[in-house]
Amino acid sequence: MLIIRQEQMDALSQSRAMDFEERAICSLTRISNKLYETHDSKKLKYFVHEGVLEARELRIVAECDVIRYLKMKYKFGTKNWNSLDFKWIHEYLRRQLPACKRLDLIIECLRFCEKSDVIL
């Protein structure tokens, strides 16, 4: 019988988390070629790590949803993300809906706002 000790499970879990963070960084760099020019790798890893923790607190746990959350946060910048202008996003994120639905609603609202700005 195969016995896996807790230390081995912890090491595997840590390895999987690091793999995910690397995939998230790759996804973020695809949306901006200047990403590595404006952020050193330590800051980018910190951004992803903190974003993953925030996503977990918001019940966003599926990899594809966490990456969507990180892309949104990156696109608007931390300063804007925490401003009162984006308070409505935080309210949507706390709704009692599946994460993918919450993110879809936010993205749809943002697209509508962009179209409205063009019309006005």
N, C-alpha and C positions, 0 to 999 in steps of 0.2 A: 504494500500500500504506500502511496506517495503522500508524504507529509510536507506541507508548506508552512514554514514558520512565519510568525507575524512580521519579523524583520524582512523576510523575502517579499511578503505582500506589500509592505510599506515601500520597499525599493521599486517594485513593479508599478505601484500607484504613482510614485514620484516620477518615474520614467515616462509613464503615459501622460502625465500632466505637462511635462517638458515637451513631449512630442506635440501635444495640442497647442501649446504656446508657440512653437515654431511654425505650425500650420497657420495659426492666427496671424503671426507676423507676416508670413508670405501673402496671405489674403489682403492684409492692409497695404503692403507694398505694391500690390497690383493696382490699387486705386490711386496711388500717388507715386510717381517715379522719384519725386524729390523727398520722399519719406526718409531715406537714409541720409540725405544731405542735411535735413533739418533736425533729425533726432539721432543721437548716437544709439548704439545697440542696447546699452544698459537702460536708457530712458524708455526706449521702445518696449523692451521686455517688462519694465516696471509698469508702463501704461497697460499692456496686455494683462499682466498679473493682477493689477488692481481692478481692471475692467471685468475680469473673470470673477473675482470676488463679489463685485457689485452685482453682476448678472445673477450669480447664485443667490444673493439676498433677494433679488426680484423674481426668483423662481424661474429663471431662464437657464436651462441646463443642457439642452440639446446643442451639440457642437455647431450646427448650422445657425441656430438662433443666437448663440453667444457671439459668433463671428458677425452676424448682422448687427447686433447691439454694439460691438466694438467699432464697426465701420461707421455707424451713425454717430457715436460719440467722437470718433476721430474727425469725421467730416465737419462737425460743428465746433470742434475745439473745446478743451476743458473749460476755458473761461466762459464761452457762450453757453456751453452745456449746463453750467451751474447758474446761469442768469435767470431772472424772473421771466424773460421771454419764452423760456423753455419749460416753465413750470407745468404747463399742460402735458408735456411729454412724460414727465415724472408721474403725473396723475394717471395717465394711460398705462404706464408700466406697472402700476400698483393694482390695476383692476383684477378682478377674479375671473380671468379668461386664460385659455392656454397661451403660452408665450408667443407662439407663432401668430396667433390672432392679434395679440396686443401689438406686436411689431408690424404686422400688416396694416393695422389701423393707423398707426403713427406714420408709416411710409405713405399711405394713401392721403392722409391729411397734409403732409409736407408737399406732396405732388400737387394737390389742389391749391395750396398756398402759393406755390411757385407759378402756377398757371394764372391765378388771380392777380399776382403782382404784374405779370406781363400785360394782362387786360387793362388794369388800372393805369 
